[in-house]
């Protein structure tokens, strides 16, 4: 008997097709088709936001292939919902799934600016560049109302503390009034990620991220304000977006970017399964080729976490991709190495009632 097509599981406006099990749980869940057809559209899955009061907000990192040793995450989870996001597995530490939970069950940290100020006032604190946006995006949609990132920036500005921001969110242009004076002192720079120039591909991979043209306009707004912006072709999805590498760099340069970087697709832990399911549904005609190329980049596996090659890939195809990037970046003037942000201006501002120095 013909029961019709299988139930659709893709939720409108979301990239993940479901919630894979949390790897720390003893129990597992499994979806099963009960034979009933589903002709009606799935309901929109609303975002839920809870709050966390952190004891500390500066996270430390010792990875040898990362240029920063500290970072801040204003939010846990990310409503942008990029299917390829390497940060998805971090949601499991909260007892939540790296799938739809990561996109829809967010944790906001409204006290982060106050906690950050307390940490920066700690006796003996030594400033180094704080990276923001290296895990979840500080300019995801809920930042428009929450303004936690803006509060963090204001604290960093008050202390003359250097900050490097990575984002896909055009909302960053809202904070030019804080970032531009910091950039003029050598205290701030920004990286804007552009994965594709095709709106349809972008909407499929990263359903709640501003469209590519909007991100390019954000680059222009920031650079016009004197803020150094790096266009980031990240991640490069083999057999899907890799052919756009040179075009993205050219568009970034035209928008005013002064430097560029690129990272290949990486699929740690649960991200591999989520991405495989997504690409099989979104691009069935090329899914096998895409995953084959991904494995070629990572030594025959969906992902190889080895330091030094996890973000560049390995093998002949990775070498050719790097060669293409280097040639295009050099031709467009994006191959420059930006100077280090300044740490020598750091100063703890006096609080109301503090005894002012006479010197």
Secondary structure, 3 states (H helix, E strand, C coil): CCCCCCCCCCCCCCCCCCCCCCCCCCCCCCCCCCCCCCCCCCCCCCCEEEECCCCCCEEECCCCCCCCCEEECCEECCCCCCCCCCCHHHHHHHCCCCCHHHHHEEEECCCHHHHHHHHHCCCCCCCCCEEECCCCCCCCCCHHHHCHHHHHHHHHHHCCCCEEEEECCHHHHHHHHHHHHHHHCCCEEEEEECCCCCHHHHHHHCCCCCCHHHHHHHHHHHHHCCCCEEEEEEEECCCCCHHHHHHHHHHHHHHCCCEEEEEECCCCCHHHHHHHHHHHHHCCCCHHHHHHHHHHHCCCCCCCCCCCCCCCCCCHHHHHHHHHHHHHHHHHCCCCCCCCCCCCCCCCCCCCCCCCCCC
